[in-house]
C-alpha cells in the first residue's frame, strides 16, 4: 500500500486530503504492528480487515476500469482445472 501511495499514476486519481489520510493509516498500522508483535491471530485479522476497508479508495483508484477489488470471499481456485481445459 505504501508503494502504491507513492506511485505518481495512482496519486493522480486521489485528492491531497485522501492521500494524507491514507498515508496516515499506513503509518499508524506499521506503528501498531511494530508495537504489538505478539498479538493473537484474531487481533491481526481484525486490524487487517479494518485496514483493507480504509484502503478501498486507494485500490479503487488504482484499478483499471471494469475490474473489481478481490475480497476475502474470492476463491483462490477460480482458475480452470485441467479437466476444464481439455
Rosetta silent file (secondary structure, phi, psi, omega in degrees, C-alpha in Angstrom):
SEQUENCE: XXXXXXXXXXXXXXXXXXXXXXXXXXXXXXXXXXXXXXXXXXXXXXXXXXXXXXXXXXXXXXXXXXXXXXXXXXXXXXXXXXXXXX
SCORE:     score description
SCORE:     0.000 S_00000001
   1 L     0.000  -39.673 -178.379    0.000    0.000    0.000 S_00000001
   2 H   -62.307  -41.883  179.625    2.817    2.339    0.863 S_00000001
   3 H   -70.606  -33.167  176.577    4.404    1.904   -2.555 S_00000001
   4 H   -64.157  -40.000  179.572    1.033    2.351   -4.262 S_00000001
   5 H   -65.210  -27.095 -179.887    0.580    5.665   -2.457 S_00000001
   6 H   -84.311  -14.380 -178.228    3.965    6.777   -3.763 S_00000001
   7 L   -69.369  124.646 -177.936    3.106    5.863   -7.374 S_00000001
   8 H   -61.591  -38.169 -179.669    2.555    9.011   -9.446 S_00000001
   9 H   -64.917  -37.462  178.763   -0.078    7.349  -11.636 S_00000001
  10 H   -72.591  -40.356 -178.176   -2.112    6.361   -8.580 S_00000001
  11 H   -60.487  -30.447 -178.832   -1.662    9.763   -6.942 S_00000001
  12 L   -58.349  -32.967 -176.425   -3.266   11.489   -9.916 S_00000001
  13 L   -90.519    3.719 -176.729   -6.642    9.976   -9.023 S_00000001
  14 L  -118.199  142.182  175.653   -6.520   10.908   -5.333 S_00000001
  15 L   -73.494  159.334  178.335   -7.160   14.204   -3.618 S_00000001
  16 H   -59.725  -39.203  179.992   -4.438   15.627   -1.374 S_00000001
  17 H   -63.870  -42.508  179.522   -6.686   15.110    1.634 S_00000001
  18 H   -67.127  -42.829  178.243   -7.255   11.447    0.756 S_00000001
  19 H   -58.806  -44.349 -179.981   -3.539   10.845    0.132 S_00000001
  20 H   -63.102  -44.019  179.717   -2.712   12.368    3.509 S_00000001
  21 H   -63.122  -44.872 -179.371   -5.381   10.284    5.233 S_00000001
  22 H   -67.670  -39.992  176.627   -4.257    7.039    3.591 S_00000001
  23 H   -61.205  -38.908  178.148   -0.591    7.721    4.348 S_00000001
  24 H   -65.011  -41.889  179.004   -1.537    8.264    7.992 S_00000001
  25 H   -61.676  -41.912  178.801   -3.443    4.963    8.047 S_00000001
  26 H   -63.411  -47.884  179.804   -0.409    3.121    6.630 S_00000001
  27 H   -61.459  -42.576  179.008    1.918    4.744    9.162 S_00000001
  28 H   -61.426  -43.127 -179.135   -0.482    4.018   12.019 S_00000001
  29 H   -66.839  -42.989  178.749   -0.751    0.357   11.053 S_00000001
  30 H   -60.334  -44.404  177.985    3.016   -0.057   10.714 S_00000001
  31 H   -60.980  -45.146  179.530    3.478    1.539   14.117 S_00000001
  32 H   -60.715  -44.639  179.773    0.794   -0.689   15.637 S_00000001
  33 H   -61.549  -41.051  179.155    2.411   -3.807   14.149 S_00000001
  34 H   -65.276  -32.276 -177.771    5.823   -2.827   15.494 S_00000001
  35 H   -91.367   -5.202 -178.664    4.366   -2.293   18.966 S_00000001
  36 L  -134.305   60.884 -176.510    2.246   -5.470   19.021 S_00000001
  37 L   -72.548  -13.972 -173.760    4.419   -8.321   17.732 S_00000001
  38 L  -118.310   27.147  179.205    2.778  -10.958   19.928 S_00000001
  39 L   -72.091  160.827  176.025   -0.932  -10.358   19.418 S_00000001
  40 L   -69.100  154.564 -179.056   -3.379  -13.167   18.790 S_00000001
  41 H   -56.449  -40.253 -178.415   -4.167  -14.063   15.179 S_00000001
  42 H   -61.400  -36.142  179.268   -7.741  -12.785   15.558 S_00000001
  43 H   -67.558  -42.983  176.943   -6.481   -9.338   16.555 S_00000001
  44 H   -62.039  -42.955  179.382   -4.234   -9.193   13.483 S_00000001
  45 H   -61.347  -41.962  179.094   -7.123  -10.303   11.277 S_00000001
  46 H   -60.884  -46.816  179.410   -9.360   -7.596   12.741 S_00000001
  47 H   -66.188  -36.671  178.517   -6.759   -4.909   12.039 S_00000001
  48 H   -61.814  -47.489 -179.457   -6.155   -6.318    8.562 S_00000001
  49 H   -64.274  -41.421  177.342   -9.848   -6.122    7.663 S_00000001
  50 H   -62.217  -42.665 -179.845  -10.148   -2.597    9.064 S_00000001
  51 H   -64.916  -43.554  179.130   -7.066   -1.534    7.114 S_00000001
  52 H   -60.904  -39.718  178.910   -8.345   -3.085    3.883 S_00000001
  53 H   -63.487  -42.615 -179.566  -11.629   -1.231    4.295 S_00000001
  54 H   -68.746  -25.749 -177.392   -9.808    2.064    4.790 S_00000001
  55 L   -89.185   -2.681 -178.774   -7.630    1.409    1.724 S_00000001
  56 H   -53.451  -42.424  178.459  -10.557    0.789   -0.654 S_00000001
  57 H   -59.590  -36.560  178.396  -10.379    4.307   -2.142 S_00000001
  58 H   -67.189  -46.683 -178.722   -6.729    3.718   -2.988 S_00000001
  59 H   -65.082  -40.028  179.542   -7.396    0.329   -4.516 S_00000001
  60 H   -66.474  -36.048  178.447  -10.380    1.584   -6.474 S_00000001
  61 H   -71.347  -24.489 -177.456   -8.329    4.477   -7.831 S_00000001
  62 H   -93.167  -13.892 -176.888   -5.540    2.129   -8.903 S_00000001
  63 L   -82.625  139.916  174.429   -7.716   -0.491  -10.586 S_00000001
  64 L   -63.190  149.606  178.936   -8.344   -0.319  -14.325 S_00000001
  65 L   -55.474  140.993  178.079  -11.959    0.449  -15.230 S_00000001
  66 L    88.667   -3.204  177.677  -14.189   -2.609  -15.273 S_00000001
  67 L  -105.918  164.067 -179.602  -12.192   -4.591  -12.720 S_00000001
  68 L  -124.039  161.701  179.697  -13.080   -5.247   -9.118 S_00000001
  69 L   -80.829  128.912  176.645  -11.184   -5.443   -5.880 S_00000001
  70 L   -62.417  144.546  179.208  -10.544   -9.026   -4.730 S_00000001
  71 L  -118.767  172.126  177.707  -12.247   -9.830   -1.449 S_00000001
  72 L   -61.154  -27.924 -177.925  -11.718  -12.390    1.263 S_00000001
  73 L   -84.193   -8.989  177.658  -14.578  -14.400   -0.221 S_00000001
  74 L   -67.415  126.028 -178.855  -12.936  -14.567   -3.645 S_00000001
  75 L   -75.119  137.654  176.567  -11.834  -18.133   -4.146 S_00000001
  76 L   -79.713   -1.282 -178.709   -8.201  -18.690   -4.985 S_00000001
  77 L  -105.333   33.517 -179.294   -9.375  -21.654   -7.023 S_00000001
  78 L   -79.168  -11.376 -179.676  -11.021  -19.562   -9.754 S_00000001
  79 L   -74.763  153.684 -177.627   -8.551  -20.742  -12.374 S_00000001
  80 L   -66.097  146.190  173.667   -9.698  -23.508  -14.711 S_00000001
  81 L   -79.850  162.212  179.004   -8.966  -27.084  -13.781 S_00000001
  82 H   -60.527  -32.174  177.759   -7.070  -29.262  -16.167 S_00000001
  83 H   -65.179  -34.483  179.426  -10.354  -31.079  -16.848 S_00000001
  84 H   -69.149  -31.599 -176.518  -11.908  -27.766  -17.900 S_00000001
  85 H   -79.273  -37.020 -177.781   -9.119  -27.062  -20.358 S_00000001
  86 L   -66.397    0.000    0.000   -9.071  -30.469  -22.034 S_00000001
